[in-house]
Amino acid sequence: MADVFSPVRLGDLDLRNRIIMAPMTRDRAGPHDEPTDLMAEYYRQRASAGLIITEGTQPSPHGKGYWRTPGIHAPVQVEGWRKVADAVHGEGGLIAMQLMHVGRASVRANKAADAETIAPSAIACPDPIPGPDGVPVPPEMPRALAAHEIAGVIAEYAAAARNARAAGIDAVELHCASGYLPMQFLSSNSNQRTDAWGGSAQNRVRFVVETLSALAEAIGPGRVGFRICPGVTFNGMADADPAETYATLLKAVDGMGLAWCHLIHIPNQGFDSLDLVRSHWSGAVIENCGLTLEKANAVIAEGKADAVSFGYAFIANPDLVERFRTGAPLAKADRATFYTGHGDDARGYTDYPRAG
Ligand SMILES: Cc1cc2nc3c(=O)[nH]c(=O)nc-3n(C[C@H](O)[C@H](O)[C@H](O)COP(=O)(O)O)c2cc1C
């Protein structure tokens, strides 16, 4: 029977186990939003995962909202990511890049002076976002994208995916959760457009469908995954009917040959999002959120998920796969060093030891 240690194929990628490192923003990029040698070392240490999904990475300067997040739109960033990809491949691992455009969830002081804050509608994100000193401040009021500008935003994602591949990254994941740009289009409260990109569920899913299709066209569908969290309220999301929105989305992208649907599986009122995904999506599923080794093995054995991802556990346990194999106890991550905002800060980053 399959368990977390069994190999699995996700799209074009052959994973040596089903334990995936979940995407985690760590705010340690260099001054030009480029990955540093320290970041390469951090990912190298965790390369025994079946697949690493990187921290959210902006496809353009406009997509940045937090301090010290990396980009994939400038040559210096491509060079930095090449070091990361080489380090992971050197250990026999695989690495996908999470493409994260924050849209309205953005603090002005965290981004370049000429970068804009855009969203489907001119409605501000109600949740504060940490500024450069780590103190949360209200996000900037976004400008609503004109319909003719949307193709340009989608083209930035496609260019980012091509850059990722040029850097040696194996695949990309479109971040459609946590109240960032794609989810701002999906959710009925943040998308109040009256054109073809808003209103009905069919129209609200259009941005994600078109972006996934552009990514698939750019680098091949077998190297493109997407991440969703139906019903999450983070960053001011409040969809009137998430079950309808996500069923519409999954039906629209099923059959595109994409590599995976990565589900942040949270309790919802009225429906179970894993059942929803399984009903409308025939491709591979990565399940995430609050899993233990036992729960992960159960969900794989039942055939409900093809792979599982771990966030917190990978921060403090670079050798998580080995610890699961041997039953070694798991170390606890220190929240104070999750996001330090300093590119050279190894504390709580690369200084967690391996077991034994
Ligand atoms: C420090 C930190 C940063 C995170 N950054 C991201 C991110 O950039 N993109 C994303 O999709 N999720 C992000 N997450 C969420 C994780 O990927 C994951 O969904 C969450 O930690 C739940 O999984 P777990 O219970 O195994 O930790 C982050 C979580 C943590 C702890």
The ligand as an SDF file (V2000), in Angstrom:
LIG
                    3D

 31 33  0  0  0  0  0  0  0  0999 V2000
    6.4490   31.2290    7.9370 C   0  0  0  0  0  0  0  0  0  0  0  0
    5.3610   30.7970    6.9810 C   0  0  0  0  0  0  0  0  0  0  0  0
    5.2950   31.3790    5.7170 C   0  0  0  0  0  0  0  0  0  0  0  0
    4.3170   30.9740    4.7900 C   0  0  0  0  0  0  0  0  0  0  0  0
    4.3290   31.5060    3.5150 N   0  0  0  0  0  0  0  0  0  0  0  0
    3.5050   30.9950    2.5510 C   0  0  0  0  0  0  0  0  0  0  0  0
    3.6550   31.3670    1.1890 C   0  0  0  0  0  0  0  0  0  0  0  0
    4.5410   32.1450    0.7790 O   0  0  0  0  0  0  0  0  0  0  0  0
    2.7900   30.8240    0.2900 N   0  0  0  0  0  0  0  0  0  0  0  0
    1.8020   29.9410    0.6650 C   0  0  0  0  0  0  0  0  0  0  0  0
    1.0380   29.4670   -0.1760 O   0  0  0  0  0  0  0  0  0  0  0  0
    1.6640   29.5600    1.9620 N   0  0  0  0  0  0  0  0  0  0  0  0
    2.4980   30.0340    2.8970 C   0  0  0  0  0  0  0  0  0  0  0  0
    2.4230   29.5650    4.2000 N   0  0  0  0  0  0  0  0  0  0  0  0
    1.4500   28.5120    4.5360 C   0  0  0  0  0  0  0  0  0  0  0  0
    2.1090   27.1270    4.4560 C   0  0  0  0  0  0  0  0  0  0  0  0
    2.4870   26.8020    3.1250 O   0  0  0  0  0  0  0  0  0  0  0  0
    1.1360   26.0280    4.9780 C   0  0  0  0  0  0  0  0  0  0  0  0
   -0.0440   26.0780    4.2100 O   0  0  0  0  0  0  0  0  0  0  0  0
    0.7860   26.2150    6.4530 C   0  0  0  0  0  0  0  0  0  0  0  0
    1.9600   26.3830    7.2300 O   0  0  0  0  0  0  0  0  0  0  0  0
   -0.0190   25.0070    6.9640 C   0  0  0  0  0  0  0  0  0  0  0  0
    0.7180   23.8040    6.8340 O   0  0  0  0  0  0  0  0  0  0  0  0
    1.4030   23.1220    8.1270 P   0  0  0  0  0  0  0  0  0  0  0  0
    0.2730   22.8660    9.1010 O   0  0  0  0  0  0  0  0  0  0  0  0
    2.0600   21.8800    7.6680 O   0  0  0  0  0  0  0  0  0  0  0  0
    2.3750   24.1300    8.6700 O   0  0  0  0  0  0  0  0  0  0  0  0
    3.3500   29.9810    5.1470 C   0  0  0  0  0  0  0  0  0  0  0  0
    3.4120   29.4270    6.4380 C   0  0  0  0  0  0  0  0  0  0  0  0
    4.4040   29.8020    7.3390 C   0  0  0  0  0  0  0  0  0  0  0  0
    4.4740   29.1490    8.6880 C   0  0  0  0  0  0  0  0  0  0  0  0
  1  2  1  0
  2  3  1  0
  2 30  2  0
  3  4  2  0
  4  5  1  0
  4 28  1  0
  5  6  2  0
  6  7  1  0
  6 13  1  0
  7  8  2  0
  7  9  1  0
  9 10  1  0
 10 11  2  0
 10 12  1  0
 12 13  2  0
 13 14  1  0
 14 15  1  0
 14 28  1  0
 15 16  1  0
 16 17  1  0
 16 18  1  0
 18 19  1  0
 18 20  1  0
 20 21  1  0
 20 22  1  0
 22 23  1  0
 23 24  1  0
 24 25  2  0
 24 26  1  0
 24 27  1  0
 28 29  2  0
 29 30  1  0
 30 31  1  0
M  END
$$$$
